[in-house]
Amino acid sequence: MDMTLLKEYAPSLLQGFLVTLWLSFISIVLATIIGMGIALMRTSRLGWVAWPAAIYVNLFRVIPALLVLFFAFYALPQFHLRLSPLTAASIGLTLVGAAYMSEDIRGSLSAIDAGQFRAAEALGLSYAHTLRRIIIPQAIPILIPPYITRAIIMVKGTSLASMVAVGDLTGQSVRATSITYQPFMFLTIAGALYLVISGALAGFQAWAERRLARPARRGAAEVEALPA
């Protein structure tokens, strides 16, 4: 490993790493918010609410993410809507990620016994109150594993942003490689930094699962302690 080259390109690699972190954060947060809305729409009994959500999910699950990024960056300017590379990448990754996130969220909600909705309705609770206080707290532990897996996939997907001139980690690594002809060094460093992000998310998943398991274990112990 040429330490002189590494020292020279370290600032650009760090900048690319920070861009990747920001792009990952903003796209995951927005995809979660939009995905939650789409998931709730798909669970609606009203066809005019559920059908648009189903169309959105099916559309963005079949169109390649790179094509969505190209559309946002290259096609929208034809309609006098010019986006910066980072904004176009954020929008594209968010739209695609939200389609998959919504299915993960919908799956976790569907795993909860539907009888709880009927029981809450019989008690006079509103649909929103039932979701907020009864259904969602039970769905979160179910959602965490697929959600973190999806987040890691989205982090890796940010590498597509380099195709629309975003100076992310992949883009900076490829640029350094094209100048220095040292692909092994720079691509290995990029892979290691992606591993750091994915490892942090996996660690968060393990922590969250342990944290959420404590109330369940405590509740089970209290039930066992009740007199027969």
C-alpha positions as CSV (number, residue, x, y, z in Angstrom):
1,M,0.0,0.0,0.0
2,D,1.4,3.3,-1.1
3,M,1.1,5.6,2.0
4,T,2.0,8.7,0.0
5,L,-1.0,8.1,-2.3
6,L,-3.2,7.2,0.6
7,K,-2.3,10.5,2.4
8,E,-2.9,12.5,-0.8
9,Y,-6.4,11.0,-1.4
10,A,-7.5,10.6,2.2
11,P,-9.4,13.9,2.2
12,S,-11.4,13.1,-0.9
13,L,-12.2,9.6,0.5
14,L,-13.3,11.1,3.8
15,Q,-15.5,13.6,1.9
16,G,-17.0,10.7,-0.1
17,F,-17.6,8.7,3.1
18,L,-19.4,11.7,4.7
19,V,-21.5,12.1,1.5
20,T,-22.4,8.4,1.6
21,L,-23.4,8.8,5.3
22,W,-25.6,11.8,4.6
23,L,-27.2,10.2,1.5
24,S,-27.9,7.0,3.5
25,F,-29.4,8.8,6.4
26,I,-31.7,11.1,4.4
27,S,-32.9,8.4,2.1
28,I,-33.6,5.9,4.9
29,V,-35.4,8.4,7.0
30,L,-37.6,9.7,4.1
31,A,-38.2,6.1,2.9
32,T,-39.3,5.1,6.3
33,I,-41.8,8.0,6.6
34,I,-43.2,7.5,3.1
35,G,-43.1,3.7,3.5
36,M,-45.2,3.9,6.7
37,G,-47.8,6.0,4.9
38,I,-47.9,3.6,1.9
39,A,-48.2,0.6,4.2
40,L,-51.1,2.2,6.1
41,M,-52.8,3.0,2.7
42,R,-52.4,-0.6,1.6
43,T,-54.0,-1.9,4.7
44,S,-57.1,0.4,4.2
45,R,-60.4,-1.2,3.4
46,L,-61.1,1.6,1.0
47,G,-60.2,0.7,-2.6
48,W,-59.5,4.2,-3.7
49,V,-56.9,4.5,-0.9
50,A,-55.3,1.0,-1.2
51,W,-55.0,0.9,-5.0
52,P,-52.8,3.9,-5.6
53,A,-50.4,2.6,-2.9
54,A,-50.4,-0.8,-4.5
55,I,-49.6,0.8,-7.9
56,Y,-46.7,2.8,-6.3
57,V,-45.2,-0.3,-4.7
58,N,-45.4,-2.4,-7.8
59,L,-44.1,0.3,-10.0
60,F,-41.0,1.2,-8.0
61,R,-40.2,-2.5,-7.2
62,V,-39.9,-3.4,-10.9
63,I,-38.1,-0.3,-12.2
64,P,-34.3,-0.5,-11.7
65,A,-33.1,2.0,-9.1
66,L,-30.4,3.3,-11.4
67,L,-33.1,4.1,-14.0
68,V,-35.0,6.1,-11.4
69,L,-31.9,8.1,-10.6
70,F,-31.3,8.8,-14.3
71,F,-34.9,9.9,-14.7
72,A,-34.6,12.4,-11.8
73,F,-31.2,13.8,-12.9
74,Y,-31.5,13.7,-16.7
75,A,-35.2,13.6,-17.6
76,L,-36.7,16.1,-15.2
77,P,-34.7,19.1,-16.6
78,Q,-36.7,18.7,-19.8
79,F,-39.7,19.9,-17.7
80,H,-37.7,22.8,-16.3
81,L,-37.0,21.0,-13.0
82,R,-33.2,20.9,-12.5
83,L,-32.0,19.0,-9.5
84,S,-28.5,18.9,-8.1
85,P,-26.8,15.4,-8.3
86,L,-27.2,14.9,-4.6
87,T,-30.9,15.9,-4.6
88,A,-31.6,13.7,-7.6
89,A,-29.9,10.7,-6.0
90,S,-31.7,11.3,-2.7
91,I,-35.1,11.4,-4.4
92,G,-34.4,8.3,-6.5
93,L,-33.1,6.2,-3.6
94,T,-36.0,7.4,-1.4
95,L,-38.7,6.5,-3.9
96,V,-37.3,3.0,-4.5
97,G,-36.5,2.4,-0.9
98,A,-40.0,3.5,0.3
99,A,-41.6,0.9,-2.0
100,Y,-39.7,-1.9,-0.3
101,M,-39.9,-0.4,3.2
102,S,-43.7,-0.2,2.9
103,E,-43.9,-4.0,2.3
104,D,-41.6,-4.7,5.3
105,I,-43.8,-2.4,7.5
106,R,-47.1,-3.9,6.1
107,G,-45.8,-7.4,6.8
108,S,-45.0,-6.6,10.4
109,L,-48.5,-5.0,10.9
110,S,-50.2,-8.0,9.2
111,A,-48.4,-10.3,11.7
112,I,-50.5,-8.9,14.5
113,D,-53.7,-10.8,15.2
114,A,-56.5,-9.0,13.4
115,G,-58.8,-9.8,16.3
116,Q,-57.1,-7.0,18.3
117,F,-58.5,-4.5,15.8
118,R,-62.0,-5.8,16.3
119,A,-61.5,-5.8,20.1
120,A,-60.3,-2.2,20.1
121,E,-63.2,-1.2,17.8
122,A,-65.6,-2.9,20.2
123,L,-64.1,-0.8,23.1
124,G,-64.7,2.4,21.1
125,L,-61.0,3.1,20.2
126,S,-60.3,5.0,17.0
127,Y,-58.3,3.3,14.3
128,A,-55.4,5.8,14.8
129,H,-55.4,5.2,18.6
130,T,-55.5,1.4,18.1
131,L,-52.5,1.6,15.7
132,R,-50.5,4.0,18.0
133,R,-51.1,2.3,21.3
134,I,-51.7,-1.3,20.5
135,I,-50.6,-2.5,17.1
136,I,-47.4,-0.6,16.3
137,P,-45.7,-1.3,19.7
138,Q,-46.2,-5.0,18.9
139,A,-45.1,-4.7,15.3
140,I,-41.8,-2.9,16.0
141,P,-39.9,-6.0,17.3
142,I,-41.1,-7.9,14.3
143,L,-40.1,-5.1,11.9
144,I,-36.6,-4.6,13.2
145,P,-34.7,-7.4,11.4
146,P,-36.2,-6.8,7.9
147,Y,-36.0,-3.0,8.5
148,I,-32.2,-3.1,9.3
149,T,-31.6,-5.5,6.4
150,R,-33.4,-3.0,4.1
151,A,-31.4,-0.1,5.5
152,I,-28.1,-1.9,4.8
153,I,-29.3,-2.6,1.2
154,M,-30.1,1.1,0.9
155,V,-26.6,2.0,2.1
156,K,-25.1,-0.2,-0.5
157,G,-27.5,1.3,-3.1
158,T,-26.0,4.7,-2.5
159,S,-23.1,3.6,-4.7
160,L,-25.4,4.2,-7.6
161,A,-25.3,7.9,-6.9
162,S,-21.8,8.0,-8.4
163,M,-23.5,7.4,-11.8
164,V,-25.2,10.8,-11.6
165,A,-22.0,12.7,-10.6
166,V,-22.4,12.5,-6.8
167,G,-19.0,12.5,-5.1
168,D,-19.9,9.6,-2.8
169,L,-17.5,7.0,-1.4
170,T,-17.7,4.9,-4.6
171,G,-17.4,7.9,-6.8
172,Q,-14.3,9.2,-5.0
173,S,-12.7,5.7,-5.0
174,V,-13.2,5.2,-8.7
175,R,-11.9,8.7,-9.4
176,A,-8.8,8.0,-7.3
177,T,-8.3,4.6,-9.1
178,S,-8.6,6.2,-12.5
179,I,-5.9,8.7,-11.7
180,T,-3.4,6.5,-9.8
181,Y,-4.1,3.1,-11.3
182,Q,-4.2,1.6,-7.8
183,P,-7.6,-0.1,-7.8
184,F,-6.8,-2.7,-5.1
185,M,-6.0,-0.1,-2.5
186,F,-8.8,2.4,-3.0
187,L,-11.6,-0.2,-3.7
188,T,-10.5,-2.1,-0.6
189,I,-10.7,1.0,1.5
190,A,-14.1,1.8,0.1
191,G,-15.3,-1.7,0.9
192,A,-14.0,-1.5,4.4
193,L,-15.8,1.8,5.0
194,Y,-19.1,0.3,3.7
195,L,-18.5,-2.5,6.1
196,V,-18.2,0.0,8.9
197,I,-21.6,1.5,8.1
198,S,-23.3,-1.9,7.7
199,G,-21.6,-3.2,10.9
200,A,-22.9,-0.2,12.8
201,L,-26.4,-0.9,11.6
202,A,-26.1,-4.6,12.5
203,G,-24.9,-3.6,15.9
204,F,-27.9,-1.3,16.4
205,Q,-30.2,-4.2,15.4
206,A,-28.7,-6.4,18.0
207,W,-29.0,-3.7,20.7
208,A,-32.6,-2.9,19.8
209,E,-33.6,-6.5,19.8
210,R,-32.1,-7.0,23.3
211,R,-33.7,-3.8,24.5
212,L,-37.1,-4.8,23.2
213,A,-36.8,-8.3,24.6
214,R,-36.4,-7.1,28.2
215,P,-40.1,-6.0,28.7
216,A,-41.3,-9.2,27.1
217,R,-39.1,-11.3,29.5
218,R,-40.2,-9.2,32.4
219,G,-43.8,-9.5,31.5
220,A,-43.5,-13.3,31.1
221,A,-41.8,-13.5,34.5
222,E,-44.6,-11.5,36.1
223,V,-47.2,-13.8,34.6
224,E,-45.4,-16.9,35.9
225,A,-45.2,-15.3,39.4
226,L,-49.0,-15.0,39.6
227,P,-50.7,-17.4,42.0
228,A,-52.5,-20.3,40.3
